[in-house]
Amino acid sequence: MAINCIGNACAGAAGTKLQPFFQDLYACLLGNVCAVDRTTQGTIMVASTTLDFADTAVRKVASSTLRSLQFLLAQDKSLVTNPLCDIIEIIYTFIFLHVNVQSYGVGQPLNLTPNRRNRLSQPSTNTASIVANRPLQMSWRTPLHKSSSLVTSSESELSDSASLTELSPRRQRDNAKIRINALLCLSAIANTAPKALYPHWQKFMPDTFSIFLDNNAFNGELPPLLKSDNQPYSLFTILLYDPMVTVRTAVCNTLVSILDGSKQYLSIAQESDKNKSSFTSLSENLGSIVRDVHQGLIYGLAKEQSKQVLTLMMHIATVLVENCSYERLSKSHLPSIYYAVADHWKEQNLHGPILKVIASVFSIYQDNLKELIQTDVIEQIILKAVSNQNEDEEAQVEVWRTCSTLTRCYFKDTMPMLWQKLIETTSNLPISAASLKFMESYASAIHESGEFTQQNVSWWQTVIENYLQKAATNEDAPSVRAAACDCFASMSRDIFETFHYRYQRLAVTLIFSLASDTDANVRAAACRALGVFVLFPSLREDPLFFSDMLKAILLQKDDKTILVRVRASWAIANLCDALVLESDTNAEFNLREYMSTTEWIQVLEVSTNGSLDNEKLRSNAVRAIGSLLRITPKEYYQNTRIMSLVKNAMQGLEKNIEAGSLKIRWNACHATSNMLLNPHFPIGFIPKEGGVYPWTHTLYQSLIHSLLNCKNFKVRINACLALTTPKQQDQYGDKLTLIVKSILEAWDVCQKNTEYKEIKYKQQLEQQIKHSLKCIQGWLPVQFKDKVSQILLDTCDS
């Protein structure tokens, strides 16, 4: 009871309050199942070999201790590397305690799930009476601390008498509880300290499972009972042969914890010819483990009968595929996984998990998967799932996600054939967030492929009329309305420009109607779609569209939802960029035709506030400031109120040039360069009045700071570009000498940098410095002329 109290106290968020006592509690708990021993690692605690597991009380103490340990390990990852003991070795001992031919090869507990395939035969009456009359003995084949590589099934056959005691249902239930709690401990370590567990993967998933299969599998099937073959046990031994559903469930959850998030570790796995060399590298070792995990799953999926465990196995398969890099692995793994899960398609309640696995398999491009798409996946899986009216909600969502994956990763092998077959199967596709996501994937694939055909235009017209129009007016499902906006945002410029005016107006009207939606996600999606549309040439030239878009976007400036403000900020930045494009291509461009002075002020205020808001807004906010001030006419800068707004905007720019993420700083430097392309922008000396504009010193100083102190070359390149963007000497004020000195200092620093990994960007910075010096060569102070001439002369010579 006291042990359980410790575990309960450490569980959940309340456990963090006990942080100062974790070490003591840890030692206390280990004392129940461990003994002090001198090992090669020094004097540490190891799993005790004197515990009498024939005693029910001992089994209960061990189970409760492991349960409490998993709560502790979940709270404090430092315990995993605590020198007090090798906790992973201790957990290994209890996971594989009584895993042997006697336990898994003689009989099964009385409460087994009846639908378990290859059901183990019940002990005969004679055997049962023998068990009842014999005294309880410890089933102790090997010492608890024995190395994993030496634990074999042959050793576990040394005691027939001990195996008979293990037929006791109560004994098996207690052993199962110990194993489950030990697995929970391993799962806790995998979640809290995965890097500490990586070196020990081979203990729990040895690369000898393929040998086990060679020795035991016949015609692609494993025997119903575990047989001895002198191979070390693994988690798959338990998954394949443990008669308890709860244990197999715990193994599945543990494997998910181990594999999830291991992409960086698994990325080095490589399968190669073992006869190639006597030396086995880490990547080849890991490749062997990955191969055996795939094989274990495939055989497990074929052998398992419990729907609960099958669902979890499919989850393991999904996580495994998502975390493996298959470039250096066998090409047979993914098709084998596909066939293993597809064999269960007749069981309708497994359709959701099956489709998840299929989607993950086909998210990876392999030539040998292409032939499966038409013959198997589309005909046997997707079309049947779409046409089945009795599919549960999960399967309905996953079938469209699978379609999206195929469209995204196998576009040329899938489209438009998949779309045509779907329409033939069901004349009108259901309108749901998942089906619209599939349409979005199709639209994005069309855009990325660069294929501009009348067939694609017709497809878009059909989608707008039959699906997006209904989805945008669906009052019951905000997710459907948001998905409709995402579809519109995937439209390419060429498609839109080819549309008849009717379709263009319909698309724009639907998006505007959703920009003021009651749901925040819909508003955010509508802002994103407007941000895409404003860059289309026909809309870019339309002052009415600009006016309507401004009104719609400015309504979101104070939205409480950060996502809406982020998307609105992005849309405003794109709007300002569109104005720059229009001013560059139209000689008669007049800003007032697109926005009034009041709207100009609102845009600058919103962008300035955004530059000081959440980090997610800042990169777009500074981009908007730069583009807006670039196209601002001279007379605006003669307005006192506008100049005070410009001062605030400069403070926002300066802050983001000097600090923030690299993306923010890069955008801030680029925005400054963009802004300074306006010959009328007020910076440097004030004409007629004398003196300098108040932000001249601070703005140039911020750029100099980034040029000399920022570690990122891209930021430094843009800072250097901005420093010499002004085309008039007066725009530098009294800072020209400081600017030239700083650029030359940046050149010297650049010459001293010899790191090979930075050579590409170093060369780009050198080119930018030379270009900047050329831009101001005519205004150089005397003391710098010789050095600048030498730098530029070297450029000519090279």
N, C-alpha and C positions, 0 to 999 in steps of 0.2 A: 504493500500500500504506500509506503514511504517513497519507494522508487517511482511509482506512478505519479505521486504528488510532485516530485522534482520535474518529471517530464511535463506535466500539465502546467507547472509554473513557468517553464521555459518556452512553452508553445505560443505562437502568435506574437503580436506586437508587444504584449506584456513582458515577454522574455527579455527584451532589450534593457529593461530596468534592472535586470539581475546581472548585467555585464561584468561588474567587478567580481562576481562570485563564480563565473563560468569555469575558471581553471580549477577551483576547489570542487565544484560539482562534478566536473569531468573526471577528476582523479577518484572521487568517491564512487561514481558509477562504474568506472573501470575496475575498481577493487572487487566488484561482485563476480566478474567473469575472467579476471586476469591474475597473473602471478608475476612477481619480479624475477627476471632472468638475466643472465649475462650472455650477451650475443655479440656478434661481430660489430654491431652498432653501439655497443656499450651496454650498460645496465639499464634495461627498459622493461616495461610491462608487456607481457605476451599473453595470448589466450591460454588459460589454465588447462592443463592436461589431467587434472585430478577431479574435475567436476563429475558427479555421478548423474548422468542424464537419465538413468533408470528411475530416479527420484522425481516425482511430479513437481515437488516444490522447487527443485533446482531448475527444471525446465521453465517454470513460471518466472523465477528470478531472472534467468537469462533473457527471456522474452521481454519482460518489463524493462530491464536494463537497456537492451537494444532500442526499445521504443523511446525511452527517455534520451538516449544518446543521439538519436536522429533529430530530435528537437534542438538539442544543444548544437549539433553540427550545422543545422540550418541557420542558427543565429550567429555563430562565430566561426568564420572560415580559418582563423588562425589556429584553431584546435587541430586541424588536419595535419599541420606541420609541427605540432607540439612535440618536443623531444621526449616527452614522457613515454610515448609508445608509437609503434607503427600502426595507426588506426586502420589503415587500408588492409593490412595483413590480417588484423584481428577480424575485421568485417568479412574478409574472404573466408576465413576459417568457419565462421558461423553460417555463411551463405551455403557452403558446400558440406556442412555437417550432415552426415547420414545420406549424402548423395552417393549412392552406390547401386550395384546390381541387385543386392538384397532388397533395398527399399523400393526400387523402381522396377524390379524384374520379377517379384514373387506375387504380390497382390496389391490391392488398392483399398482405401478407406471405404467404409460403408456408406458414407454420404456423398459419394461421387455424383457428379452431374450425369444423368442417364444418356445424354446424347454425345458423350465423348467417343470419338472414333477409336477403333482398335482397343475397345474396352478391355481392361485387364481382368482376367478371370478371378472370381472370388475364391478365397481359400476353401478347401474342402472341409467337411465336418471333422474328419480325422485331424487335419492340420489345425483346425480351430481348437479342438480339444487339447492338442499338444501345447498350443500357445497358452491356453488357459491354465494348464497344470505346471508349466515350466516357470521357475523363478525369473524375475526381471534381471536382465544383464545389460551392461553398457554396450551399445553398438559402436565400438571404438576401433575402426580399422587402422587409422593412422593417427599419430600425435596431432593435436590441434594446430601446432605451429609448423607443420610440415610444409615444405615449399610446394607451390602450386604445380611446378613442373614435375613433381614426383608423385602426386596423388593420382593413382590410376585405378581403374575398376578391378584389375586383378588383385590388388592389395585389399580391396574391399570384399573379396570373397573368402577371406581367411577364417571367418567365423560364421558358420551356418547357424549355430545356436542363437547368436545375437540377432541374426536376421529374422528369426521367428518372433522374437519379442517385438520387433518393429511392425508386425502385423496388427498390433493393438490399435484400434481406431483412435483411442484417446492419445496414444503415443504419437501417432502420425499427425493428429491435429496440433499437438503441442510443438512437434518438430516444424510443422508448417508455419506456425506463429513465429517461431524463432527465425526461420528463413525469411519470412515476410518482413519482419522488423529489421533484419540485417540488410535486406535489399533496400528498405527505406533509408537506412543509414548511407548506403552507397549512393542512392539517388540524391540525398541531401548534399553529399560531397560533390557530386557531379554538378549540382546547381550552384553551390557557393564557391567551390574551389576547383573548377574544371582543369586548370593548368597543373594542379598537384596530382590530379588523377590520370592525366594523359600518359605518363611513363608506366602506369600500371594497367593499361588496357589489356595487355597480353595475358594478365592473370585471369581476367574475366571473359575475354574473347580471344583465346589462343588461336594461332593460325594452323591448328591441327584438325579442324573440323572436317576439312576435305579428306583427310586420311580416315577419319571416323566414317565418312560417307562411303569411301572406297571399301571399307571393311564390312559395312553393315547394309548399305542400300542395295536393293534388288529391283530392277526394272523401274528405277526412279522413285521407289517407295522405301521407307524405313520400316524395320520390324516394329510390332506393337509394343514390345518390351525391350528395355535397355539390356544390351549384351556387353560382355567384357571385350575390349580391344586394346587395353593398355594405353589409351590416350587420356591426357588430362581433361578433366571436366571443364565445361564452360557454362555461361548463362544459357546457352542454347540447349545444353543437356537438360537443364531444368525446364526450359520452355517446351521442349519436345516430349519429355517423359514424366514430369511431375504430375501425379494424378489429381492434385488439388487445383481447381480453377482459380482460387484466390492467390495461390503461389504464382501460377502462370501469369495472372494479371499483374502481380507485383513485378515480375521479371520484365514484362512489356513496358510498364511505366519507368522502370529503371533504365532500360535500353533507350527509351525516348530522352530521358534526362542526360544520359551519357552522350548521345549523338547530337542532340539539339545544340546549336551554337558552336559546333566543332568544325565548321567549314575551313577555317584557317589551318587547323591541324590536319584535316583530311586532304587538303589541297596538295600536300606533298606526296600522297600515296601513289605508288607506281607498281604495276604488275609487269613482271619480266620473266624471261626463261630462267628457271632455277639452275639449269645446267650450264648457264653462260659463265658463271664465276662462283668460286667457293665463298667469296665475301658477299654478305647480305647487308645492304645499306638500310638505314632507318626507313627510307621511302619504300623500299621493297618489302620490309617487314610489315609496314603499315598497309601496303597493298595486299599482302597475304591476309591480314586481318579483315580488311574491307571485303575481299573476295569471299571469305568464310562467313562474314555477316550476311552477305547477299544470299549465299547458299543456305545458311541456317534459316533465314526468313522464308525462302522459297519452299523448303521442305516443311517448315512449320505451317505455312499456309495450306499445304496439301494435307497435312496430318490432323490439324486442329478441327474440332467440331463445335466448340463453344462459340456462340455468336459474339459474346462479350470479348473473348480473347481474340477472335478473328478481327474484330473492329480495331482493337489495340495493335495487333500485328500490322494491319494496314496503315495505322498511324505511324508505326516504326518505319515502314517502307517509305512513306511520304517524307518523313524527317531525314531518313538516310539519303534519299535521292536529292533532296534539297541541299544537303551539306557536302555531298561528294563532288569532286571534280573528275569528270569521266574522260578527259582528254588522254590520260595515261593509264586508264583502266581497260579491262576487256570490254569489247563492244557487245558482248553477249549478256551482260548484266541487266540492262534496261529491258530488252525484249523478254527475258526470263521473268523479271518482276511483273511485267505487263500480263504475261500468260498466267502467272500464278494467281493474280487477283481476278483476272477475267474469268477463270474457272468457277468463281463463286457468283457469277452474274445471275444465276437462277434464283439465288436467295435475295428477294427484293429488299429486305431490310438492311442489306449490306451495300446497296447501290451508292449511297452517299460516300462512304469510305472508299469504295472501289474507284469512283470517279475522281476523288482527291488524289489517289495514287496515280491514276492515268494522267491527270493534269500535270503532276510533278514530273512524271516520266517524259512526257512530250514537251516539257519546258526546256529540254536539252536537245539540241540538234544532233542527230546521228543519221547517217545514210541508211542504215539497216532498219530504222524505225519508219522510214517513209512508206515502205511497202505495206506496213501494218495499217496505215491511216485509212485507206480506201476499203481494203478487204475486211478489216476487223473493227477498228475503232468507230468509224462512221456508221457502217451498216449494222454491226452487231451490238453496239453500245449506245452511241449518241441518238440515232434515229429511233431506236426502241424506247429509250428513256424519254425523249421529247414527246412521242406519241402515246406514252402510258399515262393515263389520267389518274392513276392511283399512286404515283410517285410521291414520297413525302417531301417536305419543304427543303430539307438538306439536299436531296438528290436533284430537285428542280434547280437549285442554285448551282450545284456542282457541275451539272451537265452543260450549263451555259459558260461556266468558268473553263471547262475543258474545251469548249468551242473557241473561247477567247484565246486560250493557250495555243491551240492548233493554228489559229489565224495569225497570231503574232510570230510564232516560231517556224511554221511550215506554210507560209502564205502561198507560195507558188504551187505547192503540192495539195493545197486544201481548197483554195478559192479560185473561181466562184462556185466550184462544184458543191461544196458543203452548203452554201446558201441555197442553191437551187434544190438540193435534196431536202433541205429543211422545209422549204416552201411546198414541195411536192407532198411531203409527209403531213404537214398541217398548213393549210392555205394561208392562215394568218398566224404569225408567231405570237406567243403571249407577250403582253407588255408588262415587264417587270424590271427591277433594277439590274438583275443578273443578265437578262436577255439584251437590255440596252447596253450593258457593258460589253457584250459580245459585238454588238453593232459598232460601238466605239472602237473596239480593237480592229474591226474590219476597216473602218474609216481611217484609223491611224496607219494601218498597213498599206492602204492605197496611197496615202500621203507620202509615207517613207519610201515606197517603191518607185515613186516618180512616174508611175504609169498613168497617163492622162488619156482615157478612152471614153467614148460615148456610153459604153456599157457601165462605167463607173458613175458617170453623170446620171444615167437613168436609175441606177441603184440608189443614189442619194435622193433623187426626187421621190422614189417609192418610199424610202425610209421616212422622209419628212412628212409626206401626205398620210401614210398608213400607220406610222408609229410615233414619231416625235410630236406631231400635233396633238395626238391623244394623250401622250405621256405628259406634255407640258400643261395640260388642263386637268390632269388627274388630281382631284382635291384630297383623296384619301391617303396617298402615299408620297410624302416628301422625298423619299429616296428615289422614286421614279422620276420626279420632276428634276432633281439634281442630276440624275443619270442622263436625262434628255439634254441638259445644258452641256454636260461633258461630251456628248455625241457631237453637238454643234461645234464645240471647241476643237474637235478633231478634223474639221473640214479644211481642205487645202484651199489656197488662194485660187488656183486654176479652176477647181470645181465651182467655187462660188461665182467667179467671173463669167463662167459659161452658162450659169443658170439664167432662165427667163426671169424678167423683172418680178414676176408674180412669186416665184420661189424665194428670191432674195428678200422681198418684203415680208413674206411669211416667216422666214427664219429670223429676221431682225425683230419683228413684232413679238414673236413667241419669247425670245430672250429678254426683251424689255419688260414683258409682263411678269417674268420671273425674278427680275432684279429687285422687286419690292415685295417678294414673297415673305410669308410669316415665318418660314423656317430658315434658320441661319445657314445651313448647308446649301440650300437652294440659292440663297442670295450670293453666297461665295462662288458657287459654280457659275451663276449668271454673270458675275463680274469677270470671271476668267474668260468666259465665252466672248464677252464684249471686248476684252483686251486682245483677243485673237482677231476678231472681226475688224477692229479699227485700223489694222494694218493692211486690209484688203484695198487695192487701189480705188475701186469704185466708191467705197465708203469713206476712204481717206479724203476724197475730193468733195464729199457731201457735207456742207456746213450744217444742214439740218440734223444729220446723224450725229455729228459732233455735239451739237447743242443738247440733243436728247440723251446722249451717252453721259455727258457731263452732269446733267441733272440727276440721272439714275445713280451714278457713281458717288457723287458728292453727298447723297443721302446716307451713304454707308460710312462716312468719315468718323462718326462717333459711335459706331456699332460696338456693343459690349463684347461681341465674339471676336477673338483675335484673328481667326481664320478669315472672317469677312473683311476685316481691315487689311489683312495681308493681300488678299485677292484684289481689293479695291485699289490698294497702293500700286500693285502690279499693272492694273488696267490704266490707271492715271499715267504711269510712266510710259506705257505703250502709246497712249494718246498723245503725249508730248513728243515721243519719238516720231509718231506719224506726222505731226505738224512740222517737224524738222525735215522729214522726207519730202513733204509737200512744198515746203519753202525752197528746198534745193532744186526741185523739178519744175516749179511754177514761178516764172519771173514776176508775175503780177500778184504774188501771194500777199494777202493782207490779213493779219492776225485777227482784226476786229470782225471779219466775216465769220470766224469760227467761234470766237468767244468774246463776250463783253469784258470791259475793264473789271467789273464786279466779279465775273467768273474767273478772270485771270488772277485776281487777288485771292479768291477762294482756293484755287488750285495751288498757289504758292504757299498759302497758310497751311493747307492740308499736308502738303509735301514737307514743309518745315517741321510741323508737328510730328509727322511720321519719321523724320530723321532723328528725332529725340525719343521716339517711342520704342516699342519692343524690337529686339534685334532682327526679328523676322521681317519687319517692315522697312528697315533702314536702307538696304541696298537699292530697293525700288524707289524709295522716297528721294534719295540723293540723285538717282538717275532722272527723276522727273524735274528736280530743281535745275539740273544742268541743261536739259533739253528746253525747258520753258524759258530760261533766261537767255538761251542762245537765239531764240526767235523773237525776243521782246524788242519792239522798236525803240528808237532813241527817245521819243517824247515821254515814254513811260518813266524813264529814269530821271526826268525833270520834275516828277511829282514827289513832294515831300513824304507823303504817306507811303508811297511805294518804296521809296528809299529806306524807310524804317523797316519795311518787310524784307527788303533785300539784305539789310544788315542782320536780321534774325536768320535768314536763310544761309548767310555766310558762316554764322556761328555753328549752324547745324552741319554744314559741309566740313568745317575745320575739325569739329569733334570727331567726325567719322573718317577723316583722312588720317588722324593721329592714332585712333584707337578703334577697337572692334575686331570682328572676324576678318580674315583675309578677303573674303568676298565683299564685305562692306567697304573696306579700305580701297580695294581695287575700283569698285564702282564710284566711290567718292572722288578719287583722283581722276578717273575717266570723266565724271560729270563736270569737274572743274575745267578740264581741258575743253570739253564740249562748250561750256559756258563762255570761256575766254575766246572762242572763235567768233563771238559777236563783237564786231569792231566798236560798237557803241556801249559795251558793258563798262560801267564806271569802276575803274581800278587804276592805281598809280596816281599821277599828278592830276589835280582838279584844274580843268581849263579856266583861264582868266583869273579865278579866285586865288590860285596858289595853294600850297599845302597838298596833302594826299588824302585819298578816300580812307575812311577809318579802318576798313578791313584789309587794306593792302599789305601791311606788315604781317598780320596774323595769318592771312591766307598763304602768302608765300613762305612764311616760316613753317607752317604745317606741312607744306609740300616738301620743303627742305628736310624736315624731320623724317618724313617717310623715305625720302631718297637715301638718306645716310644711315638710318637706324632700323628700318624694316628688314627682316630677314628674308622676306619673300621677294623674288626677283620680279614677278609680275607687277606687284605694287610699286616697286622702285622704278620700273620702266614707265608706268603711267604717271608717276609723280614727276619724272624727268620730262616727259612729254608735255605735261601741264605747265611746267615752269617756263617753257619757251614757246608756248602757244600764242601769246599776244604778238601782234604784227607791228605794233607801234612802240617806239622806245619810251614814250611818256607813260605807257601802261605799266612799266616796271617801277615807276616812282624812283625812290632813292635806294631800291633794293637790287639793282642790276649787278653791282659789284659782289654783293653777298651771294646772289644766285650763281654767277659765273664761278666764284670760288668754291661753292658747294658742288657744282657739277664736276669741276676738276678734281675735287676731293673724292667724289664718287668714282671717277675714272681710276684714281690711284688705288682705291680699295678693290676695285674690280680686277685690276692687274695682279693684285696680291692673292686673289682667290684662285686656288689650284685644284679645288675639289672636282673630280671628274663628273659626278652625278649632276652638278650644276652647270656643266659647260654649255649646254644648249641655251639656257636663259642668260648665262653670263655673256655669251656672244650677242644675244638680242639687246641686252642692256648697253653693251659697248656700241652697237650700231645706233641705238637711240641717243646716247651721249654725243656721238659724232654728229648726228643729224641736228641735235639741239644746238650744238656749238656753231654749226653752219648758219642756223636761223638767226643767231644774234652776233655773228662774226663782225658785222659792220658797226656794232655799238660797243665792242669790247673795250674795257679799260686798258690802258697802256701796259700795265704790269702783267697782264695775262696773254698778250698777243703772241709772244714767242712760243709759249707752251701750247696754246691752241693751234697755232700754225703747224707745230711739230706733229701734234696728234692727227690733224687733218692731212698733213703731208704723208705721214705713214699710211694713212688710209688710201691715198692715191697710189702710193708705191705698191701696196699689196693688191 
